[in-house]
Amino acid sequence: MSIETFLRDIELQSREAMESLLKQAKCNPGDLVVVGCSSSEIAGAQIGTDSNPDIAQAVVCGLLPVLLEHHLRLAAQCCEHLNRALIVERATAEVFGYEPVNVIPQPKAGGSFATAVYHALAQPVAVESVRASAGLDIGGTLIGMHLRHVAVPVRLSRKQIGEAVVLAARVRPKFVGGARAIYDDSLL
């Protein structure tokens, strides 16, 4: 398979995974979706060992149009070298009240995916944490810390992007009350 075909497949697989998540996530326009992505894992290597900007760019090209179609905001998780900070649009940080921090991701310090998102956004900033409504974890990047409570696993139509395992979650409101409480099924 040529590299061009491989990258196009990664773009299509990324799009399919995000579409599958959004069909189940019950997001509202303006909600935040967190994505963590290991380009190393997509290529079949161990996370953090083979960062690949071309693969990361293919993932971004697959995800961003879907999020824009649904009027959703992206938070791209950096790797642990940047303490899993996130790249968002400046407007997103302002809307949610997130304080920007001073860092620019690089392929080996932040990861290729966060770097690609940084260059794709109009006014990117890094923030330390977010509370997203849904998330996509491509390659075991551990996005759970950036989801609102309560996270609910989502089964996707696509279980892998390249060689990377893909996991997803949505959130729901916490249950309060006891045995006599009645809950709104539309929020589950």
Residue pairs with C-beta under 8 A, 6 or more apart in sequence:
1 9
3 54
6 162
7 54
7 55
7 57
7 58
8 58
9 162
10 42
10 55
10 58
10 59
10 62
10 161
10 162
11 58
11 59
11 61
11 62
12 62
13 62
13 158
13 160
13 161
13 162
14 58
14 59
14 61
14 62
14 63
14 138
14 161
15 62
15 63
15 65
15 66
16 62
16 157
16 158
17 136
17 138
17 156
17 157
17 158
17 161
17 166
17 168
18 33
18 62
18 63
18 66
18 67
18 136
19 66
20 154
20 156
20 157
20 158
20 168
21 33
21 134
21 136
21 154
21 156
21 168
21 170
22 33
22 66
22 70
22 72
22 134
24 154
24 170
25 33
25 133
25 134
25 154
25 168
25 170
26 170
27 33
27 70
27 72
27 133
27 134
27 170
28 133
29 70
29 71
29 72
30 71
30 72
30 73
30 95
31 72
31 73
31 132
31 133
31 134
32 72
32 73
32 74
32 75
32 88
32 92
32 96
32 130
32 131
32 132
32 133
33 67
33 72
33 73
33 74
33 75
33 132
33 133
33 134
33 135
33 136
34 75
34 76
34 77
34 86
34 130
34 132
34 134
34 135
34 136
34 143
34 146
34 147
35 63
35 74
35 75
35 76
35 77
35 113
35 135
35 136
35 137
35 138
35 143
36 76
36 77
36 84
36 113
36 135
36 136
36 137
36 138
36 139
36 141
36 142
36 143
37 56
37 59
37 76
37 77
37 111
37 113
37 136
37 138
37 139
37 141
37 164
38 47
38 48
38 79
38 111
38 113
38 138
38 139
38 140
38 141
38 164
39 50
39 51
39 52
39 53
39 55
39 56
39 59
39 111
39 112
39 113
39 139
40 46
40 47
40 48
40 49
40 50
40 51
40 52
40 139
41 47
41 138
41 139
41 140
41 162
41 163
41 164
41 165
42 52
42 55
42 59
42 138
42 139
42 161
42 162
42 163
42 164
43 50
43 52
43 55
43 162
43 163
44 162
44 163
47 139
47 140
47 141
48 79
48 80
51 107
51 108
51 111
51 112
52 107
52 112
53 107
53 112
53 115
53 116
55 112
55 162
56 107
56 111
56 112
56 113
56 115
56 116
57 116
59 113
59 116
59 138
59 161
60 113
60 116
60 117
60 120
63 74
63 136
64 74
64 120
67 73
67 74
73 88
73 89
73 92
73 95
74 88
74 89
74 117
74 121
75 86
75 87
75 88
75 92
75 127
75 130
75 132
75 146
76 86
76 87
76 88
76 113
76 114
76 117
76 118
77 84
77 85
77 86
77 114
77 141
77 143
77 146
78 84
78 85
78 86
78 87
78 103
78 105
78 110
78 111
78 114
78 126
79 109
79 110
79 111
79 114
79 141
81 108
81 109
81 110
82 103
82 105
82 109
82 110
82 114
82 126
83 128
84 142
84 145
84 146
85 101
85 103
85 110
85 126
85 127
85 128
86 114
86 126
86 127
86 128
86 129
86 130
86 146
87 105
87 114
87 117
87 118
87 121
87 124
87 125
87 126
88 98
88 121
88 124
88 125
88 126
88 127
88 130
89 121
89 122
89 123
89 124
89 125
90 100
90 123
90 124
90 125
91 123
92 98
93 99
93 100
93 125
93 127
96 130
96 131
98 127
98 128
98 129
98 130
99 127
99 128
100 125
100 126
100 127
101 126
101 127
101 128
102 126
103 110
103 126
104 110
104 118
104 126
105 111
105 114
105 115
105 118
105 126
106 115
107 115
110 118
113 138
117 124
118 124
129 145
129 146
130 146
131 146
131 147
131 148
132 143
132 146
132 147
132 148
132 171
133 147
133 148
133 170
133 171
134 147
134 154
134 168
134 169
134 170
134 171
135 143
135 144
135 146
135 147
135 151
135 168
135 169
136 143
136 166
136 167
136 168
137 143
137 166
137 167
137 168
137 169
138 161
138 164
138 166
139 161
139 164
139 165
139 166
140 164
140 165
140 167
143 169
144 151
144 169
147 169
147 171
148 171
149 171
149 174
150 171
150 172
150 173
150 174
151 169
151 170
151 171
152 169
152 170
152 171
152 172
153 167
153 168
153 169
154 168
154 169
154 170
156 166
156 168
158 166
159 165
159 166
160 166
172 187
172 188
173 187
175 181
175 183
